[in-house]
Amino acid sequence: MTNIIEVENKIITLRDQQVILDSDVAELYGVQTKEINQAVRNNPEKFPIGYIWELSTEET
């Protein structure tokens, strides 16, 4: 079971927003990153505009 400290440790700040990377979300759920991204692609209506964005080359 994931505890609050484990989740808090995954939060980073990018573009003045607190975010969790897809790879960290996948780790928390115990799945592969591609499964998280596929779920997002297949269900865009479940995510508000601006909720998901891609990192620039400089940010990676």
C-alpha positions in Angstrom: 0.0 0.0 0.0 1.3 3.4 -1.0 1.6 5.9 1.9 1.3 9.7 1.7 5.1 10.2 2.2 5.8 8.0 -0.8 3.4 10.1 -3.0 4.7 13.4 -1.6 8.2 12.4 -2.5 7.1 12.0 -6.2 5.8 15.6 -6.5 8.1 18.0 -8.3 7.7 21.6 -9.4 7.8 22.4 -13.2 6.5 25.5 -14.8 5.4 26.8 -11.4 3.1 23.8 -11.1 3.3 20.8 -8.7 3.3 17.6 -10.9 4.0 13.9 -10.8 5.7 12.4 -13.8 3.9 9.6 -15.7 6.7 7.2 -14.8 6.1 7.9 -11.1 2.4 7.5 -11.4 3.0 4.2 -13.1 5.3 3.1 -10.2 2.7 4.1 -7.6 0.1 2.0 -9.5 2.5 -0.9 -10.2 2.1 -0.7 -13.9 4.3 0.3 -16.9 4.5 3.9 -18.0 3.1 3.0 -21.4 -0.1 1.7 -19.7 -0.6 5.1 -18.0 -0.1 7.0 -21.2 -2.4 4.6 -23.1 -5.1 5.1 -20.5 -4.8 8.9 -20.9 -4.9 8.6 -24.7 -7.9 6.3 -24.6 -9.9 8.5 -22.1 -9.1 12.2 -22.8 -12.5 13.2 -21.5 -11.6 12.1 -18.0 -8.8 14.7 -17.8 -9.4 18.5 -17.7 -7.6 20.7 -20.2 -4.1 21.5 -19.0 -4.1 18.5 -16.7 -1.6 16.6 -18.9 1.3 18.2 -20.8 4.5 17.0 -22.3 8.0 18.1 -21.1 10.2 20.1 -23.4 13.7 18.8 -24.2 15.2 21.2 -21.7 12.9 20.0 -18.9 13.8 16.3 -19.4 
